[in-house]
Amino acid sequence: MSKITFIGAGSTVFAKNVLGDCMMTPALQGFELALYDIDARRLSDSENMLLNLKQSSGSTCEIKAYTDRKEALRGAKYVVNAIQVGGYDPCTITDFEIPKKYGLRQTIADTVGIGGIFRNLRTIPVMLDFAKDIREVCPDALFMNYTNPMAVLTNVMNTYGGVNTVGLCHSVQVCVPHLFEHLGLEQEGVKTKIAGINHMAWLLEVTKDGKDLYPEIKRRAAEKQKEPHSDMVRYEIMQKFGYYNTESSEHTAEYHPYFIKRNYPELIDRFQIPLDEYPRRCVEQIDRWEHMREELVNNRNLVHERSHEYASYIIEAMETNVPYKIGGNVMNTGLITNLPREACVEVPCLVDRSGIQPTFIGDLPPQLAALNRTNINTQLLTIEAAITRKKEHIYHAAMLDPHTAAELSMDDIVSMCDDLIAAHGEWLPSYE
């Protein structure tokens, strides 16, 4: 029996999406869906939810929960990763509150920025432990990473973990539908090309019947900018740099040095920037969970429709050899020629029985490559810090982050990093 292992299966809603998708896919019937999580109650919740879905859907997939990670992984053909190390309390709170004492504000803090750096530093050691187990008990498995920070973790698993890894983020799938819906444009028949880095990939081409749609997109976006709306940051980037990017405005605001600035407080209202957005979402999700839990976990009539998450489509393509196109995060093996080869990039990939086959992009427009490199600099220094365990590289990563560097002095950045290291305590390994 072929096996799909889900690490972080206590993420019940996401487990329903990904594994529910697998259960709805004819080619994946009979697979074992192996669940693993360090939270026993949440693991049990997800197991019960999937057993109810199996019963109501008639799927022949076998649902099995494991308390031993290595046994959950043993013999797996595919591994899905959706963990969060440290959770909202204490680690997300720490990522926001200590920088706030230095006057450094954030919105999501899960990709780059000071919050993204420390999320990486506490997650990388855990991921490398996964990699050690995978090399031992399922060395040929495809590791599908959904955990943020996407680019760094996918890079680490490929470069230092020795595990065949693709990073998956739904920002590529939703980029054009959300843009066209917001601008009142019809999407049918539209051809697109998207590439860059995770959360900062670019809509490089958008055409219909051979006609470039960017002039009309920009015209409508300029009209939208005259009144407040939820995507003002991305439209501003598009107006100034020429292209629309994949990730939401609340994320994008903290990837650049232009929007969250103490000396320009009016920008927060002007561009509708939701400071402290991620902690607010966490609190709301925690408050909603008990009600959602009853709907999901104990619902014997639970139903599911296949979602837009890539995982089941990748597995289906590899099992059936029917090609499928994704936007995947992979190592830059000459794919984007004006970004560093050491970087993880997000590019169109063809998937079939041969696995994930990324496509060649060539040079990005120079201004887009330059914006990507500002984030790649922080990503690569964060990896250096995690692998060498040298504190100086944590400082380097933070000092190279565009938003952090635009707001704080070097001395304050070092002091803030020291405070974050101390506050994280045992969530981090020791640094010299």
MARDREN-770006 format. One line per 3 residues: number of its first residue (from 1); for each residue x, z, y of C-alpha. Coordinates in Angstrom, 1 decimal, always signed. Example, Ala and Ser with C-alpha at 12.3 -4.5 7.8 and 13.67 -1.06 7.14 Angstrom:
BEGIN
1) +12.3 +7.8 -4.5 ~ +13.7 +7.1 -1.1
This chain:
BEGIN
1) +0.0 +0.0 +0.0 ~ +1.4 -1.0 +3.4 ~ +1.6 +1.8 +5.9
4) +1.1 +2.2 +9.7 ~ +2.4 +5.5 +11.1 ~ +1.1 +6.8 +14.4
7) +3.4 +9.5 +16.0 ~ +1.5 +11.5 +18.6 ~ -1.8 +11.0 +16.8
10) -3.2 +14.0 +18.6 ~ -3.9 +11.6 +21.5 ~ -7.3 +11.1 +19.9
13) -8.7 +8.6 +22.4 ~ -5.7 +6.4 +22.2 ~ -5.5 +6.8 +18.4
16) -9.1 +5.6 +18.2 ~ -8.1 +2.5 +20.3 ~ -5.0 +1.5 +18.3
19) -5.9 +2.6 +14.8 ~ -9.6 +1.8 +15.3 ~ -8.4 -1.7 +16.2
22) -6.5 -1.8 +12.9 ~ -9.6 -0.6 +11.0 ~ -11.6 -3.5 +12.6
25) -9.1 -6.1 +11.6 ~ -9.8 -7.9 +8.2 ~ -6.1 -8.6 +7.5
28) -5.2 -4.9 +7.8 ~ -7.8 -3.6 +5.3 ~ -6.2 -1.4 +2.6
31) -3.4 -0.2 +4.9 ~ -2.6 +3.5 +5.0 ~ -3.0 +4.9 +8.5
34) -0.6 +7.8 +8.6 ~ -1.1 +10.4 +11.3 ~ +1.5 +12.8 +12.7
37) +1.4 +15.3 +15.6 ~ +3.0 +18.6 +16.3 ~ -0.4 +20.0 +17.5
40) -2.3 +20.9 +14.3 ~ -5.7 +21.1 +15.9 ~ -5.4 +17.8 +17.7
43) -4.1 +16.2 +14.5 ~ -7.1 +17.4 +12.6 ~ -9.4 +16.1 +15.3
46) -7.9 +12.6 +15.1 ~ -8.1 +12.7 +11.3 ~ -11.8 +13.7 +11.4
49) -12.5 +11.1 +14.0 ~ -10.9 +8.3 +12.0 ~ -12.6 +9.4 +8.8
52) -16.0 +9.2 +10.5 ~ -15.0 +5.7 +11.9 ~ -14.0 +4.7 +8.4
55) -17.3 +5.8 +7.0 ~ -19.4 +4.1 +9.7 ~ -17.4 +0.9 +9.7
58) -16.9 +0.4 +6.0 ~ -13.1 +0.0 +6.5 ~ -11.0 +0.3 +3.4
61) -8.0 +1.7 +5.3 ~ -6.8 +5.1 +4.0 ~ -6.6 +7.9 +6.6
64) -3.9 +10.5 +5.9 ~ -2.6 +13.3 +8.1 ~ +0.9 +14.7 +7.7
67) +2.6 +17.8 +9.0 ~ +6.0 +16.6 +7.9 ~ +7.2 +13.8 +10.2
70) +9.7 +12.3 +7.8 ~ +7.0 +12.0 +5.1 ~ +4.6 +10.5 +7.6
73) +7.3 +7.8 +8.3 ~ +8.5 +7.3 +4.7 ~ +7.9 +3.7 +3.7
76) +6.1 +2.7 +6.9 ~ +6.1 -0.9 +7.8 ~ +4.9 -0.3 +11.4
79) +5.3 +2.8 +13.6 ~ +3.3 +3.4 +16.8 ~ +4.6 +6.0 +19.2
82) +2.4 +7.7 +21.8 ~ +4.0 +11.1 +22.4 ~ +4.3 +13.1 +25.6
85) +7.1 +15.7 +25.6 ~ +6.3 +18.8 +27.6 ~ +2.7 +17.9 +28.5
88) +1.0 +18.6 +31.8 ~ +1.8 +22.3 +31.7 ~ +4.6 +23.0 +32.2
91) +6.5 +19.8 +32.5 ~ +4.3 +17.5 +34.7 ~ +3.7 +20.4 +37.0
94) +7.4 +21.0 +37.3 ~ +8.1 +17.3 +38.0 ~ +5.7 +17.4 +40.9
97) +6.0 +20.9 +42.4 ~ +9.8 +21.2 +42.7 ~ +10.3 +17.8 +44.5
100) +7.4 +18.8 +46.8 ~ +9.4 +21.8 +48.0 ~ +12.0 +19.3 +49.2
103) +9.4 +17.2 +50.9 ~ +9.5 +14.5 +48.2 ~ +5.9 +13.4 +47.3
106) +4.9 +11.4 +44.3 ~ +1.8 +9.7 +42.9 ~ +2.3 +9.2 +39.1
109) +6.0 +10.2 +38.4 ~ +6.1 +8.7 +34.9 ~ +8.4 +5.7 +35.2
112) +11.2 +6.0 +37.7 ~ +11.5 +8.4 +40.7 ~ +12.6 +11.9 +40.1
115) +9.6 +12.6 +37.9 ~ +10.4 +9.6 +35.7 ~ +14.0 +10.6 +35.4
118) +13.2 +14.0 +34.0 ~ +10.4 +12.7 +31.8 ~ +13.1 +10.5 +30.3
121) +15.6 +13.3 +29.9 ~ +13.2 +15.5 +27.9 ~ +11.9 +12.6 +25.8
124) +15.0 +10.7 +24.8 ~ +16.4 +13.4 +22.5 ~ +13.0 +13.6 +20.7
127) +13.0 +9.8 +20.4 ~ +16.5 +9.7 +18.9 ~ +15.4 +12.3 +16.3
130) +12.6 +9.8 +15.4 ~ +15.2 +7.1 +15.2 ~ +17.3 +9.1 +12.8
133) +14.3 +9.6 +10.4 ~ +13.3 +6.0 +10.7 ~ +16.8 +4.8 +9.8
136) +16.6 +7.0 +6.7 ~ +13.0 +6.5 +5.4 ~ +11.7 +3.2 +6.9
139) +14.7 +1.3 +8.3 ~ +12.9 -2.1 +8.4 ~ +9.9 -0.8 +10.3
142) +8.8 -2.3 +13.7 ~ +8.6 +0.6 +16.2 ~ +5.9 -0.1 +18.8
145) +6.5 +2.2 +21.8 ~ +3.6 +3.1 +24.1 ~ +5.3 +6.2 +25.6
148) +6.4 +6.2 +29.3 ~ +8.9 +5.8 +30.8 ~ +8.6 +2.5 +28.9
151) +11.8 +0.6 +29.8 ~ +14.2 +3.4 +29.3 ~ +12.8 +4.7 +26.0
154) +12.5 +1.2 +24.5 ~ +16.1 +0.5 +25.6 ~ +17.3 +3.7 +24.1
157) +15.6 +3.1 +20.7 ~ +17.1 -0.4 +20.5 ~ +20.5 +0.4 +21.9
160) +21.3 +3.9 +20.6 ~ +18.5 +4.5 +18.0 ~ +19.3 +1.5 +15.9
163) +15.5 +0.8 +15.5 ~ +13.8 -2.5 +15.9 ~ +11.6 -1.6 +18.9
166) +9.2 -3.4 +21.3 ~ +7.6 -1.6 +24.2 ~ +3.9 -2.2 +24.8
169) +2.0 -1.7 +28.1 ~ -1.4 -3.0 +28.9 ~ -0.6 -3.6 +32.6
172) +0.2 -7.3 +31.6 ~ -3.2 -7.9 +30.0 ~ -5.1 -6.4 +32.9
175) -3.0 -7.8 +35.8 ~ -4.8 -11.1 +36.4 ~ -8.3 -10.0 +35.4
178) -8.2 -7.2 +37.8 ~ -6.7 -9.3 +40.6 ~ -9.2 -12.1 +40.1
181) -12.2 -9.8 +39.9 ~ -11.2 -8.0 +43.1 ~ -10.8 -11.3 +45.0
184) -13.9 -12.9 +43.5 ~ -12.1 -15.7 +41.7 ~ -13.0 -17.3 +38.4
187) -10.4 -16.7 +35.7 ~ -11.6 -19.3 +33.1 ~ -9.0 -22.0 +32.6
190) -6.3 -20.2 +34.5 ~ -2.7 -20.4 +33.3 ~ -0.2 -17.6 +34.1
193) +3.4 -16.6 +33.6 ~ +4.4 -13.0 +34.0 ~ +7.9 -11.5 +33.7
196) +10.2 -8.8 +35.1 ~ +10.5 -5.2 +34.1 ~ +7.8 -2.8 +32.9
199) +5.5 -1.7 +35.7 ~ +7.3 -4.2 +38.0 ~ +6.7 -7.5 +36.3
202) +5.7 -10.4 +38.5 ~ +2.9 -13.0 +38.4 ~ +5.4 -15.8 +38.7
205) +3.0 -18.7 +38.2 ~ -0.8 -18.9 +38.4 ~ -2.4 -22.3 +38.2
208) -5.7 -24.0 +37.2 ~ -5.8 -27.7 +36.3 ~ -2.3 -28.0 +37.6
211) -3.1 -26.5 +41.0 ~ -1.2 -23.5 +42.4 ~ -3.7 -20.7 +43.0
214) -1.3 -18.5 +45.0 ~ -2.3 -19.9 +48.5 ~ -6.0 -19.0 +47.9
217) -5.0 -15.7 +46.3 ~ -2.9 -14.8 +49.4 ~ -5.6 -15.9 +51.8
220) -8.3 -13.8 +50.2 ~ -5.9 -10.8 +49.9 ~ -5.1 -11.0 +53.6
223) -8.8 -10.7 +54.3 ~ -9.1 -7.8 +52.0 ~ -6.3 -6.0 +53.8
226) -8.4 -5.8 +56.9 ~ -10.4 -3.0 +55.3 ~ -9.3 +0.0 +53.1
229) -9.4 -0.7 +49.3 ~ -7.7 +0.5 +46.1 ~ -5.0 -2.1 +45.8
232) -3.4 -2.3 +49.2 ~ +0.1 -1.5 +48.2 ~ +0.4 -4.4 +45.8
235) -1.2 -6.8 +48.3 ~ +1.3 -5.7 +50.9 ~ +4.2 -6.3 +48.5
238) +2.7 -9.7 +47.7 ~ +2.5 -10.6 +51.4 ~ +6.0 -9.5 +52.1
241) +7.8 -10.6 +48.9 ~ +5.6 -13.5 +47.8 ~ +4.4 -12.4 +44.4
244) +1.9 -10.0 +42.9 ~ +3.1 -7.4 +40.4 ~ +1.6 -6.0 +37.2
247) +1.2 -2.2 +37.8 ~ -1.3 -0.5 +40.0 ~ -0.9 +0.3 +43.7
250) -0.6 +4.1 +43.0 ~ +2.3 +3.4 +40.7 ~ +3.9 +0.7 +42.9
253) +3.9 +3.0 +46.0 ~ +6.6 +5.2 +44.5 ~ +8.8 +2.4 +43.0
256) +9.9 +1.3 +46.5 ~ +11.2 +3.0 +49.7 ~ +8.5 +1.6 +51.9
259) +5.3 +3.6 +51.5 ~ +5.6 +7.4 +51.0 ~ +7.6 +8.5 +54.0
262) +7.6 +11.8 +55.9 ~ +8.5 +10.0 +59.1 ~ +5.5 +7.6 +58.7
265) +2.7 +9.8 +57.5 ~ +0.2 +7.3 +58.7 ~ +1.2 +4.9 +55.8
268) -0.6 +7.2 +53.3 ~ -4.0 +6.6 +54.8 ~ -3.2 +3.0 +55.8
271) -2.4 +2.0 +52.3 ~ -4.8 +4.4 +50.5 ~ -1.9 +6.1 +48.6
274) -3.2 +8.9 +46.3 ~ -0.5 +11.5 +46.4 ~ -0.4 +13.9 +43.3
277) -2.7 +11.5 +41.5 ~ -1.3 +12.1 +38.0 ~ -1.7 +15.9 +38.0
280) -5.2 +15.4 +39.3 ~ -6.0 +13.1 +36.4 ~ -4.5 +15.5 +33.9
283) -6.7 +18.3 +35.1 ~ -9.8 +16.1 +34.9 ~ -8.9 +14.9 +31.4
286) -8.3 +18.5 +30.2 ~ -11.7 +19.5 +31.7 ~ -13.5 +16.6 +30.1
289) -11.9 +16.9 +26.7 ~ -14.2 +19.5 +25.0 ~ -17.2 +17.3 +25.8
292) -15.4 +14.2 +24.7 ~ -14.2 +16.0 +21.6 ~ -17.7 +16.5 +20.3
295) -18.6 +12.8 +21.0 ~ -15.5 +11.6 +19.1 ~ -14.5 +14.1 +16.5
298) -17.8 +15.1 +15.0 ~ -19.8 +11.9 +15.5 ~ -20.6 +10.5 +12.0
301) -22.1 +7.4 +13.6 ~ -18.9 +6.6 +15.6 ~ -18.4 +3.0 +16.4
304) -15.5 +1.0 +17.7 ~ -14.9 -2.5 +19.2 ~ -11.5 -3.9 +19.1
307) -9.6 -3.1 +22.4 ~ -7.0 -5.1 +24.3 ~ -4.1 -3.0 +23.1
310) -1.5 -5.2 +21.5 ~ -0.6 -3.2 +18.4 ~ -3.2 -4.4 +16.0
313) -2.7 -8.0 +17.1 ~ +1.0 -7.8 +16.6 ~ +0.5 -6.4 +13.1
316) -2.1 -9.0 +12.3 ~ +0.2 -11.8 +13.4 ~ +3.1 -10.5 +11.4
319) +0.9 -10.0 +8.3 ~ -0.9 -13.4 +8.5 ~ +1.8 -15.5 +10.2
322) -0.9 -16.7 +12.7 ~ +1.0 -16.6 +16.0 ~ +0.0 -14.4 +18.9
325) +1.3 -14.1 +22.4 ~ +2.1 -10.7 +24.0 ~ +3.9 -9.4 +27.0
328) +6.6 -7.3 +25.4 ~ +9.4 -5.0 +26.5 ~ +12.6 -6.1 +24.9
331) +16.3 -6.1 +25.6 ~ +17.5 -8.7 +28.0 ~ +19.4 -10.9 +25.7
334) +19.9 -13.6 +28.4 ~ +16.1 -13.8 +28.9 ~ +16.1 -13.1 +32.6
337) +19.4 -14.5 +33.8 ~ +19.6 -12.6 +37.1 ~ +18.9 -9.2 +35.7
340) +21.5 -7.1 +33.8 ~ +21.9 -7.7 +30.1 ~ +21.9 -4.0 +29.5
343) +18.3 -3.8 +30.9 ~ +15.0 -3.8 +29.1 ~ +12.8 -6.5 +30.5
346) +9.1 -7.4 +30.1 ~ +8.6 -11.1 +29.1 ~ +6.1 -13.2 +27.2
349) +6.8 -13.0 +23.4 ~ +5.5 -15.0 +20.4 ~ +4.7 -12.9 +17.4
352) +4.4 -14.1 +13.8 ~ +5.9 -13.3 +10.4 ~ +9.3 -13.5 +11.9
355) +8.6 -10.6 +14.3 ~ +8.8 -10.4 +18.1 ~ +10.3 -13.5 +19.5
358) +10.8 -13.2 +23.3 ~ +10.8 -16.3 +25.5 ~ +13.5 -17.4 +28.0
361) +12.6 -17.0 +31.6 ~ +15.8 -17.9 +33.6 ~ +16.3 -16.7 +37.1
364) +13.5 -14.7 +38.9 ~ +13.1 -15.5 +42.6 ~ +16.0 -13.7 +44.2
367) +13.9 -11.1 +46.1 ~ +12.0 -10.1 +42.9 ~ +15.2 -9.7 +40.9
370) +16.6 -7.6 +43.7 ~ +13.5 -5.3 +43.6 ~ +13.8 -5.0 +39.9
373) +17.5 -4.2 +40.0 ~ +16.8 -1.2 +42.3 ~ +14.7 +0.3 +39.5
376) +17.0 -0.8 +36.7 ~ +19.9 +1.0 +38.4 ~ +18.1 +4.3 +38.0
379) +17.0 +3.5 +34.5 ~ +20.6 +2.7 +33.3 ~ +22.1 +5.8 +34.9
382) +19.3 +7.9 +33.3 ~ +20.3 +6.6 +29.9 ~ +23.9 +7.3 +30.7
385) +23.0 +10.9 +31.6 ~ +21.0 +11.4 +28.4 ~ +23.6 +9.9 +26.1
388) +26.8 +11.5 +27.7 ~ +25.0 +14.8 +28.6 ~ +26.9 +14.7 +31.9
391) +25.0 +16.3 +34.8 ~ +26.7 +14.0 +37.3 ~ +24.8 +11.0 +35.9
394) +21.5 +12.8 +36.5 ~ +22.6 +13.0 +40.2 ~ +23.6 +9.4 +40.2
397) +20.2 +8.3 +38.7 ~ +18.4 +10.3 +41.4 ~ +20.6 +9.1 +44.3
400) +20.0 +5.5 +43.2 ~ +16.2 +5.8 +43.0 ~ +14.8 +3.9 +46.0
403) +12.1 +6.4 +47.0 ~ +14.2 +9.5 +46.5 ~ +17.2 +8.1 +48.4
406) +15.0 +7.0 +51.3 ~ +13.6 +10.6 +51.8 ~ +16.4 +13.0 +50.9
409) +20.1 +13.6 +51.7 ~ +22.6 +13.5 +48.8 ~ +23.1 +17.2 +49.0
412) +19.3 +17.8 +48.8 ~ +19.1 +15.4 +45.8 ~ +21.7 +17.3 +43.9
415) +20.1 +20.6 +44.7 ~ +16.7 +19.3 +43.7 ~ +18.1 +18.1 +40.4
418) +19.7 +21.4 +39.7 ~ +16.4 +23.2 +40.4 ~ +14.6 +20.8 +38.0
421) +17.2 +21.3 +35.3 ~ +16.8 +25.1 +35.6 ~ +13.0 +24.9 +35.6
424) +12.8 +22.7 +32.5 ~ +14.9 +25.2 +30.6 ~ +14.7 +24.5 +26.9
427) +12.8 +21.3 +27.4 ~ +16.2 +19.7 +28.1 ~ +19.4 +19.8 +26.2
430) +22.4 +21.3 +27.9 ~ +24.4 +19.2 +30.4 ~ +28.0 +19.7 +31.4
